[in-house]
Amino acid sequence: MVKVLTVLCVVASILLACVEQKESFQAQTDKPLPLLHIQPEVYQLGDIKEGETAVVTFLVRNNHSEPVELVDIQTSCGCTAAEPDSFVIMPNDFTQLRVTVDTTAKQSNIKKSITVKDSLGNEATALLAFNVVENPHLSLNRKIKGIFDGKCASCHFEPLVKQQSAAKLYAVGCAMCHGVDAEGEYAPKLRGYASLSALKTIISDGVGRPQMPGFAQKNGGPLTPEQITELSKWLVSLPESVQK
């Protein structure tokens, strides 16, 4: 009898757990969808060779009861472009959004965001992630092409030309690679440098790679000696780590 009761209790526990899981799943599926939704929200593309164009297709869904028009499409940088098949999406319908990324002068793990807005004020964002690996077949001309050329110039060159504030110089020209707090992201951290002259040399002359060329005007970059000095002083003044 005891064994029978024990078995019944176990069976009851399993059934109860199944019911709870079902109810939990049902609650998730019944959750209202965003009125404007990009699918997938995160697209993991995998490895891609430097210099090749990353191309993916997202779906932009209109879950509203009336048609909407896509009025604004923004990407995280100039090397990323997004073009929909149609700017008008009917109710409970979707359009394809073709996203392309120029991988020139990129390395390692890269993330690019795409944000769309519709005529009713709804907004949706998706993320494209991929890993740029070395391309042994990349031509010498493409290898020496750096972040100051082509589409990359809209982020790494043009915004820096007339910028005087060191903090703003960093925000518009450095943060996208070295991290918002200079703690490092795609590129090494810039906090903790004790030598002002060493940091000025790195910023001015680069490290011999297209991902980090010399930013000085004498090397084809956008920065004057005065800008480099102010940026270097500002970076050296930062504490070695971010205060939490």
BADOSE-325510 format. One record per residue (C-alpha): residue in one letter; x, y, z; residue number from 1. Coordinates in Angstrom, 2 decimals, padded with zeros to 5 digits, m for minus. Each point is the difference from the previous one (the first is absolute). Layout:
<nodes>
[A,[X,Y,Z],NUM]
...
</nodes>
This chain:
<nodes>
[M,[000.00,000.00,000.00],1]
[V,[002.80,002.38,000.91],2]
[K,[001.73,m000.73,m003.31],3]
[V,[m003.23,000.60,m001.91],4]
[L,[m000.58,003.30,001.76],5]
[T,[003.60,001.01,m000.70],6]
[V,[m000.37,m000.78,m003.71],7]
[L,[m003.28,001.92,m000.14],8]
[C,[001.64,003.01,001.65],9]
[V,[002.86,m000.08,m002.49],10]
[V,[m002.42,m000.26,m002.94],11]
[A,[m002.08,002.87,001.41],12]
[S,[003.12,002.14,000.36],13]
[I,[001.01,m000.68,m003.61],14]
[L,[m003.50,000.84,m001.26],15]
[L,[m000.07,003.20,002.04],16]
[A,[003.40,001.00,m001.36],17]
[C,[m001.21,m000.63,m003.56],18]
[V,[m003.09,002.12,000.57],19]
[E,[002.08,002.83,001.44],20]
[Q,[002.41,m000.15,m002.96],21]
[K,[m002.92,000.06,m002.42],22]
[E,[m001.59,002.97,001.74],23]
[S,[003.34,001.80,000.04],24]
[F,[000.49,m000.65,m003.71],25]
[Q,[m003.57,001.10,m000.72],26]
[A,[000.59,003.23,001.90],27]
[Q,[003.11,000.65,m002.10],28]
[T,[m001.79,m000.70,m003.29],29]
[D,[m002.94,002.17,001.04],30]
[K,[002.31,002.95,000.66],31]
[P,[m000.95,002.82,m002.40],32]
[L,[002.45,000.39,m002.85],33]
[P,[001.65,003.39,m000.55],34]
[L,[m001.90,002.08,m002.53],35]
[L,[003.20,000.27,m002.01],36]
[H,[002.30,m002.97,000.21],37]
[I,[003.28,m001.05,m001.68],38]
[Q,[000.69,m003.72,m000.30],39]
[P,[002.37,m001.37,001.03],40]
[E,[000.85,002.47,002.72],41]
[V,[003.58,m001.30,m000.06],42]
[Y,[001.51,m001.42,m003.18],43]
[Q,[003.14,m002.10,000.59],44]
[L,[001.73,m000.11,m003.39],45]
[G,[003.15,m001.85,001.07],46]
[D,[003.42,000.41,m001.62],47]
[I,[000.60,002.23,m003.01],48]
[K,[003.28,000.85,m001.69],49]
[E,[001.26,003.57,000.21],50]
[G,[m000.85,001.99,m003.09],51]
[E,[m003.07,m002.06,m000.86],52]
[T,[m003.45,001.55,000.30],53]
[A,[m002.23,m001.39,002.72],54]
[V,[m003.55,m000.32,m001.36],55]
[V,[m003.01,m001.10,002.06],56]
[T,[m003.77,000.38,m000.22],57]
[F,[m002.22,000.92,002.94],58]
[L,[m003.80,000.07,000.06],59]
[V,[m001.74,003.17,001.18],60]
[R,[m003.51,m000.86,001.18],61]
[N,[m002.97,002.32,000.42],62]
[N,[m002.18,m001.47,002.75],63]
[H,[m002.32,003.02,m000.02],64]
[S,[m003.56,000.02,m001.31],65]
[E,[000.79,002.62,m002.63],66]
[P,[002.71,000.53,m002.63],67]
[V,[003.21,001.73,001.03],68]
[E,[002.80,001.65,m001.88],69]
[L,[003.65,m000.34,000.97],70]
[V,[001.07,003.62,000.43],71]
[D,[003.51,m000.44,001.41],72]
[I,[002.64,m002.73,m000.22],73]
[Q,[003.23,000.51,001.94],74]
[T,[003.12,m002.17,000.24],75]
[S,[002.76,000.23,002.60],76]
[C,[002.63,001.18,m002.48],77]
[G,[000.63,001.06,m003.59],78]
[C,[001.35,m003.38,m001.10],79]
[T,[m003.44,m001.55,000.63],80]
[A,[m002.92,000.55,m002.38],81]
[A,[m003.60,m001.17,000.32],82]
[E,[m002.57,000.02,m002.80],83]
[P,[m003.60,m001.32,000.25],84]
[D,[m001.84,m001.66,m002.86],85]
[S,[m002.89,002.33,000.76],86]
[F,[m000.36,003.03,002.25],87]
[V,[m003.74,m000.67,000.43],88]
[I,[m001.03,m003.07,002.02],89]
[M,[m003.61,m001.17,000.06],90]
[P,[m001.69,m001.12,003.27],91]
[N,[001.35,m003.30,001.36],92]
[D,[002.45,m000.17,m002.87],93]
[F,[003.75,000.45,m000.41],94]
[T,[002.70,001.28,m002.32],95]
[Q,[003.52,m001.27,m000.46],96]
[L,[002.84,002.23,001.16],97]
[R,[003.31,m000.63,m001.78],98]
[V,[003.01,000.96,002.11],99]
[T,[003.54,000.21,m001.38],100]
[V,[003.23,000.69,001.90],101]
[D,[003.36,000.93,m001.52],102]
[T,[002.56,m002.01,002.01],103]
[T,[003.04,001.93,m001.25],104]
[A,[002.51,000.66,002.82],105]
[K,[m002.10,m001.93,002.52],106]
[Q,[001.13,m002.82,002.25],107]
[S,[m001.32,m002.47,002.57],108]
[N,[m003.52,000.19,001.45],109]
[I,[m002.11,002.77,m001.50],110]
[K,[m003.50,001.14,000.90],111]
[K,[m002.14,002.37,m002.06],112]
[S,[m003.44,001.28,000.95],113]
[I,[m002.92,000.86,m002.28],114]
[T,[m002.92,002.12,001.20],115]
[V,[m003.23,000.65,m001.89],116]
[K,[m002.83,002.41,000.78],117]
[D,[m003.48,000.09,m001.49],118]
[S,[m002.54,002.73,m000.69],119]
[L,[m001.88,m000.78,003.22],120]
[G,[003.03,000.62,002.19],121]
[N,[000.89,m003.64,000.64],122]
[E,[003.67,m001.00,000.07],123]
[A,[001.85,m003.31,m000.25],124]
[T,[003.68,m000.91,000.18],125]
[A,[001.94,m003.09,m001.05],126]
[L,[003.62,m001.03,000.31],127]
[L,[002.28,m001.59,m002.58],128]
[A,[003.02,m001.82,001.47],129]
[F,[002.88,m001.60,m001.90],130]
[N,[003.66,m000.85,000.32],131]
[V,[002.48,001.44,m002.52],132]
[V,[002.90,m002.33,m000.74],133]
[E,[003.17,000.54,m001.99],134]
[N,[m000.38,m000.21,m003.77],135]
[P,[003.21,m001.36,m001.57],136]
[H,[m001.30,000.82,m003.48],137]
[L,[m000.61,003.68,000.73],138]
[S,[001.91,002.12,m002.51],139]
[L,[002.78,002.28,001.22],140]
[N,[m002.08,003.03,m001.01],141]
[R,[m002.89,m001.17,002.17],142]
[K,[002.35,m000.89,002.86],143]
[I,[001.44,003.52,000.25],144]
[K,[m003.42,001.60,m000.35],145]
[G,[m000.86,001.15,003.49],146]
[I,[m002.76,001.53,002.04],147]
[F,[000.49,003.42,m001.64],148]
[D,[m001.13,m001.26,m003.42],149]
[G,[m003.33,m000.84,m001.57],150]
[K,[m003.04,m000.41,002.23],151]
[C,[002.16,m000.11,003.13],152]
[A,[000.93,003.65,m000.47],153]
[S,[m003.51,001.12,000.99],154]
[C,[000.71,m001.20,003.55],155]
[H,[003.78,000.09,000.42],156]
[F,[001.06,003.06,m002.00],157]
[E,[m002.65,002.59,m000.80],158]
[P,[m001.44,000.49,003.54],159]
[L,[003.50,000.63,001.43],160]
[V,[001.29,002.66,m002.35],161]
[K,[m001.27,003.08,001.84],162]
[Q,[m000.64,m001.49,003.44],163]
[Q,[001.93,001.73,002.80],164]
[S,[m001.32,m001.50,003.24],165]
[A,[002.14,m002.98,001.05],166]
[A,[m002.98,m001.82,001.53],167]
[K,[m002.03,000.49,m003.18],168]
[L,[002.96,m001.04,m002.15],169]
[Y,[000.11,m003.24,001.91],170]
[A,[m003.79,m000.48,m000.08],171]
[V,[m000.34,000.42,m003.77],172]
[G,[003.29,m001.50,m001.17],173]
[C,[001.26,m002.51,002.56],174]
[A,[m002.87,m001.34,002.13],175]
[M,[m001.42,m002.24,m002.73],176]
[C,[003.17,m002.12,000.11],177]
[H,[001.58,000.66,003.41],178]
[G,[m003.27,000.06,001.97],179]
[V,[m002.12,002.83,001.40],180]
[D,[002.07,000.11,003.20],181]
[A,[003.34,m000.66,m001.76],182]
[E,[000.01,m003.42,001.67],183]
[G,[000.50,m001.79,m003.31],184]
[E,[m002.44,m001.77,m002.31],185]
[Y,[000.99,m000.92,m003.56],186]
[A,[003.32,001.75,000.67],187]
[P,[002.17,000.12,003.18],188]
[K,[m000.79,002.20,002.98],189]
[L,[001.45,003.51,000.04],190]
[R,[m000.19,000.54,003.73],191]
[G,[003.08,m000.41,002.14],192]
[Y,[002.61,001.55,m002.28],193]
[A,[002.64,001.70,002.15],194]
[S,[002.05,001.36,m002.90],195]
[L,[m001.55,002.94,m001.81],196]
[S,[002.64,m000.13,m002.75],197]
[A,[m000.60,m003.71,m000.64],198]
[L,[m003.75,000.52,m000.35],199]
[K,[000.50,002.99,m002.31],200]
[T,[002.27,m002.13,m002.20],201]
[I,[m002.56,m002.82,m000.23],202]
[I,[m002.83,002.39,m000.89],203]
[S,[002.15,001.94,m002.43],204]
[D,[001.79,m002.86,m001.78],205]
[G,[m002.24,m003.01,000.63],206]
[V,[001.14,m003.57,000.56],207]
[G,[000.64,m001.04,m003.59],208]
[R,[m003.43,m001.52,m000.62],209]
[P,[m002.92,001.37,m002.05],210]
[Q,[m002.26,m000.39,003.06],211]
[M,[002.18,002.51,001.89],212]
[P,[001.77,002.32,m002.44],213]
[G,[001.74,003.22,000.93],214]
[F,[m002.65,002.63,000.74],215]
[A,[002.39,002.92,m000.63],216]
[Q,[m000.56,002.07,m003.11],217]
[K,[003.59,m000.73,m001.05],218]
[N,[m000.99,m003.68,m000.23],219]
[G,[m003.22,000.64,m001.90],220]
[G,[m002.16,000.22,003.10],221]
[P,[m002.41,002.73,001.14],222]
[L,[001.75,001.35,003.14],223]
[T,[002.27,002.98,000.46],224]
[P,[002.92,m000.16,002.48],225]
[E,[m002.05,002.14,002.39],226]
[Q,[m002.94,m002.40,m000.12],227]
[I,[002.26,m002.98,000.63],228]
[T,[001.62,001.73,002.97],229]
[E,[m003.35,000.90,001.58],230]
[L,[m001.42,m003.50,m000.58],231]
[S,[003.11,m001.63,001.47],232]
[K,[m000.03,002.24,003.07],233]
[W,[m003.66,m000.79,000.57],234]
[L,[000.58,m003.76,m000.26],235]
[V,[003.02,000.07,002.34],236]
[S,[m002.09,001.90,002.55],237]
[L,[m002.55,m002.82,000.21],238]
[P,[000.23,m002.38,002.97],239]
[E,[001.36,m003.43,m000.86],240]
[S,[m003.43,m001.58,000.40],241]
[V,[m003.58,001.24,m000.08],242]
[Q,[m001.37,000.87,003.43],243]
[K,[m003.05,m002.18,000.66],244]
</nodes>
